[in-house]
Amino acid sequence: MPYNATVFKIMIASPRDVAGERTVIREVLAEWNAIHSDTRRVVLLPVASETHSSPGMGDRPQAIINKQILKDCDLLIGVFWTRIGTATGEYASGTVEEIEEHIKADKPVMLYFSAAPVHPDSVDPKQYEALKNFKESCRSRGLLESYVDINDFKSKFYRQLQLKLKQEPYILKHSAPTGDGDATESSIPDVPILSREAQTLLKEATHDPNGRLLRILSLEGPVIQTNGKGFVEKNNPRSGAIWEGAVEELEAARLIADRGYKREVFGITREGYEVAELVNP
């Protein structure tokens, strides 16, 4: 069925060394739309210069991009690693100009800085120094987020995007009412990004008669069980690490909670049951 919705344009701003993160942003926005857009009457539309700008003359290239796409965007996601980008004549780079102009327009910005290891020979010293200076200037003007790898970025961005959409005054001011009576936004559970293993554990645990998930450490490695099923392959350290990581994901997302004394027995939380209905391992 068709429905009316508020479309928020999300500007993706970054230098070229974080292409993976740009892909993740698009994936997270698509997943959010798939889960929430129908009930919240909100659509998040990713916008970037490579997909939404067109040839033009009569001004600086970045100024043309600003006029064509940036001025109409509602939220900007900025990501950096080792580069700041190419100077525009007005700012240190196109990315920096987009961020600063967006801030001047009193619109929300979310900035991320990668702490992933990098080979020293691949770093341009001038680029990195300029990036450090920009980061310091941003640190004194707001809250920044760092991440250690692409999975960490995906997890943090998804969770913090949820918070931004719930708390940011600009977003709340321009959001359309749901028109669903008591089915308000706060009644809809957030769905964190979970690995396939974490989704499988959560789903299986909902079928356990007691809603319990067991994580027992032994000399042969971890034993992880729920609903009468074991998930770790014997004598396989990698399998143990993967499934232990899945338990940690669920605990960090508050979908399970420690019900014992040694973090060996976990129970599914209310949020866990709600989210389990929305994931499809």
Residue, then its C-alpha position, 0 to 999 in steps of 0.5 A: m500500500p502507498y503511504n506518505a513519508t518524510v524523506f531526509k537526504i543524507m549527505i555522505a562526505s569523505p575523501r577517497d580512502v574510506a570507500g568501504e565506509r561509504t558503502v556501509i553507510r548506504e547499506v545501513l540506510a537501506e536496512w533502516n528503511a527496510i525495517h522502519s520506513d513503513t511504521r515511522r513514515v520516514v525514508l533516509l535517502p543517501v546523497a553523494s557527489e558521485t551520484h547526485s551532481s551533474p556537470g556545470m560551469g560558472d563557479r568553483p567545482q565544490a561551490i557547484i556541488n554545494k548548490q546542486i546537492l548539499k544545500d538540500c541535505d538534512l543530515l551529513i555523515g563525514v568519515f576520515w582515515t588518513r586523508i583530508g582531500t583536495a583543497t577547494g580554494e575556500y577550505a582544506s578540502g571538498t569534504v571539509e567545505e561540505i561539513e563546514e557549510h552544513i554546520k553553518a546552515d545549522k543542520p546536524v553532522m555526524l563525524y567519524f575518524s578511523a583508527a585502523p592500522v595503516h602502513p606508514d609508506s602509504v600515508d601522505p604526511k601533508q594530508y595526514e597533518a592537515l587531517k589532524n589539524f581539522k580533527e582538533s578543530c572539530r573536537s573543540r566544537g562537538l562530539l566525534e566518534s572513532y572506530v577500529d575497523i569496518n565492522d566497528f564502524k558499521s555497528k557504531f553508525y547503525r546504533q548512533l543513527q538510531l539515536k540521532l533520529k530519535q533525539e536530533p531537534y532538526i529531525l524531530k521538527h521535520s518528521a511527519p507524524t506516524g498517524d498510527g495512534d498509539a504506535t509511536e516511534s518509541s514503541i518500535p524496537d531498534v534493530p542493531i547490526l548483528s552477525r549471522e551467528a548472533q542472529t541465529l543464537l538470538k532466534e534459537a534462544t527465543h525457542d528455549p523453554n526458559g529463554r536461556l543461553l549457556r556459555i561455559l568455558s572448559l579446557e576443550g574450549p567454550v560450550i555455547q548452548t540454547n534450546g538443547k543445541g550446541f553451536v561450537e565445533k569441538n577442537n575448533p578454536r576459530s569456531g569458539a571465537i566466532w560463537e563467543g563473539a556472537v554472545e558478546e554482540l548480543e550482550a553489548a546490544r542488551l538483547i541478553a543479560d547475565r543471569g548467573y555469577k560467571r557470565e555463564v547463564f544469560g536470559i533474553t531481555r524484553e528487547g531481545y524478544e522484540v528484536a528476534e521477531l525482526v531478524n531473519p538468520 
